[in-house]
Amino acid sequence: MELTHRPRRLRRSPALRRLVRENVLTTNDLIYPLFVMEGENNVVEVPSMPGCFRFTTDRLIQEVKEVYELGINAIALFPVVPEEKKDNSGTESFNPDGLIQQTIRALKQEVPAVLIFSDVALDPYTTHGHDGVLGADGEILNDETVGVLVQMAVSHAQAGADFVSPSDMMDGRIGAIREELDQNGYDRVGILAYSAKYASAYYGPFRDALGSAPKSGDKKTYQMDCANSREAIKEVYLDIEEGADLVMVKPALAYLDIIRDVKLATDVPVVAYNVSGEYAMVKAADRMGWIDGKKVMLETLLSMKRAGADIILTYFAKEVAQILGKHPDF
Ligand code: PBG
């Protein structure tokens, strides 16, 4: 058969495939999320996230040293807050000697090269589990919440965070945080804005990990409706205008179109959050023997790069780093 085009010609060998490959997965682009809890010398696995743990600060430092050696440059921190420290407006969140603040200080001392992204949202700190201050009428109060978030962000900057990551979806919080950081002399601290964050059922295992599931209602009055895509661009533009350095789409796998839309609409690095439910699904199917979990993991993360993500926040980061060391050509 005489054919002008034989696309298979470019797929004939590993060397050729490597040569024409359009996207790569590398540890350079990964942020590793970690759960920190009070106490000493303790590590507890999260049941719905096999391979993910809650660490006490001392053990977390060991883990961060280990992943840094594997090539991971950045981590994101989330606290497990004891019930007795929670209240309606999450005041523990800006305690200068709180768990997160202490952990950031310790990490900066022990592993200064690793970038720290600290999550800014109230849900781990509120008795009701919402990301904001709960009003008498059941409404999450926007401006009151922003007032708490700015204090939280400054306390993280004071402790040594490189980036603060508001994940709450209140209106106007990026601008308010930027202004407060600057006024306190933290103009070098960056903001990773959770800009297009959807009200998603994929966050279940994360809420198990932190014990932060909302006690009543859902988060649909502040997180986005999964039916919408143009609204994501509006949110992203607002956050960039208000001073975001990096913008995020979350979740990632069911929102690859949004990652692409945001990439095309902006000129800032785009972060994809490969969330807890996406992680749990792969692990569960792998455990059942129904899929090859490692291959599915790599393929899924690469799909996020292909969609346009510059950076991926993923619980798989350590595992990926271990594999990429051995198979650098994936
Ligand atoms: C809360 C927050 C959530 C996640 C990150 N920050 C959960 C939520 O919004 O309820 C979810 C991350 C994941 O599922 O991996 N501010």
Boltz pocket constraint, residues with backbone or C-beta under 6 A from the ligand:
constraints:
  - pocket:
      binder: B
      contacts: [[A, 119], [A, 120], [A, 121], [A, 122], [A, 123], [A, 131], [A, 167], [A, 168], [A, 202], [A, 203], [A, 204], [A, 205], [A, 206], [A, 207], [A, 212], [A, 219], [A, 274], [A, 275], [A, 276], [A, 277]]
      max_distance: 6.0
